[in-house]
């Protein structure tokens, strides 16, 4: 069952409550088990000289199941989602780096005791 979200702000507020622990190809994984990703879709446009419009789509999954998604309807939504995603990518990279450092230190300590 798809969760209906009233606005992009509500969706991002919910997503901001999660802890992002890894990032990959256009995908973020949370400690809570959610996977947040984005993709783009091209649409024929009647506006702007007939150039195709590009839509950014944010998707949320849990255990491989679709939970909700948001298709950006305008440039402001697109900027908001893109900036949010890039910020969370950095957050996830920091988490991954800190985790790698902990494992490295543990390995060094174990090796020293040999």
PLY file of the C-alpha trace (Angstrom):
ply
format ascii 1.0
element vertex 114
property float x
property float y
property float z
element edge 113
property int vertex1
property int vertex2
end_header
0.00 0.00 0.00
1.37 3.38 -0.98
1.58 6.06 1.68
-0.05 9.28 0.52
2.01 12.36 1.39
0.28 15.75 1.34
3.27 17.88 0.40
6.95 17.74 -0.41
7.71 19.55 2.84
5.91 16.84 4.85
7.77 14.09 2.99
11.17 15.72 3.53
10.35 16.35 7.21
9.63 12.64 7.64
12.80 11.67 5.76
14.84 14.07 7.91
13.96 11.95 10.97
15.92 9.00 9.53
19.64 8.28 9.93
21.47 7.93 6.60
24.27 5.38 6.82
25.29 4.66 3.24
25.00 6.05 -0.23
25.33 4.52 -3.64
24.25 5.14 -7.19
21.47 7.72 -6.67
20.46 5.84 -3.51
20.59 6.45 0.24
20.15 3.73 2.86
19.00 4.46 6.40
19.78 2.77 9.70
16.03 2.16 10.01
15.97 0.06 6.82
14.55 2.55 4.32
16.05 3.12 0.89
15.57 6.56 -0.65
16.42 7.05 -4.30
15.74 9.39 -7.16
15.46 9.13 -10.89
14.48 11.38 -13.73
11.71 11.22 -16.27
11.41 13.10 -19.55
8.05 14.57 -20.57
6.95 16.24 -23.76
6.23 19.85 -22.94
3.85 22.34 -24.45
5.77 25.12 -22.71
9.21 26.60 -23.11
9.48 26.30 -26.86
8.48 22.64 -26.98
11.59 21.39 -25.20
11.14 18.24 -23.12
10.67 18.76 -19.40
12.79 16.77 -16.94
11.06 15.62 -13.77
12.96 14.52 -10.66
11.21 11.68 -8.81
12.01 10.81 -5.19
11.19 7.22 -4.16
11.04 5.60 -0.72
11.21 1.82 -0.26
11.28 -0.49 2.75
12.28 -4.16 2.52
12.11 -3.83 -1.26
8.54 -2.54 -1.18
7.39 0.81 -2.51
6.27 3.06 0.35
5.83 6.43 -1.34
7.20 8.67 -4.05
7.13 12.31 -5.07
7.37 13.69 -8.59
8.62 17.26 -8.60
6.11 19.54 -10.27
8.23 22.62 -10.77
11.74 24.02 -10.62
11.43 24.94 -6.93
10.47 21.36 -5.96
13.34 20.05 -8.08
15.84 22.37 -6.37
14.51 21.41 -2.94
14.78 17.66 -3.61
18.18 17.91 -5.30
19.64 19.98 -2.44
18.08 17.69 0.16
19.47 14.58 -1.54
22.97 16.03 -1.93
22.99 17.04 1.76
21.95 13.53 2.84
24.60 11.98 0.57
27.26 13.94 2.47
25.70 12.85 5.77
25.82 9.20 4.69
29.42 9.53 3.47
30.45 10.95 6.86
28.73 8.04 8.61
30.45 5.53 6.32
33.85 7.17 6.85
33.44 7.19 10.65
32.40 3.53 10.58
35.42 2.63 8.41
37.72 4.43 10.86
36.26 2.45 13.79
36.84 -0.83 11.97
40.37 0.23 11.04
41.18 1.11 14.67
39.71 -2.18 15.89
41.79 -4.09 13.37
44.96 -2.26 14.45
44.24 -2.97 18.11
43.60 -6.66 17.46
46.74 -6.93 15.37
48.83 -5.27 18.09
47.75 -7.96 20.56
48.99 -10.79 18.33
0 1
1 2
2 3
3 4
4 5
5 6
6 7
7 8
8 9
9 10
10 11
11 12
12 13
13 14
14 15
15 16
16 17
17 18
18 19
19 20
20 21
21 22
22 23
23 24
24 25
25 26
26 27
27 28
28 29
29 30
30 31
31 32
32 33
33 34
34 35
35 36
36 37
37 38
38 39
39 40
40 41
41 42
42 43
43 44
44 45
45 46
46 47
47 48
48 49
49 50
50 51
51 52
52 53
53 54
54 55
55 56
56 57
57 58
58 59
59 60
60 61
61 62
62 63
63 64
64 65
65 66
66 67
67 68
68 69
69 70
70 71
71 72
72 73
73 74
74 75
75 76
76 77
77 78
78 79
79 80
80 81
81 82
82 83
83 84
84 85
85 86
86 87
87 88
88 89
89 90
90 91
91 92
92 93
93 94
94 95
95 96
96 97
97 98
98 99
99 100
100 101
101 102
102 103
103 104
104 105
105 106
106 107
107 108
108 109
109 110
110 111
111 112
112 113
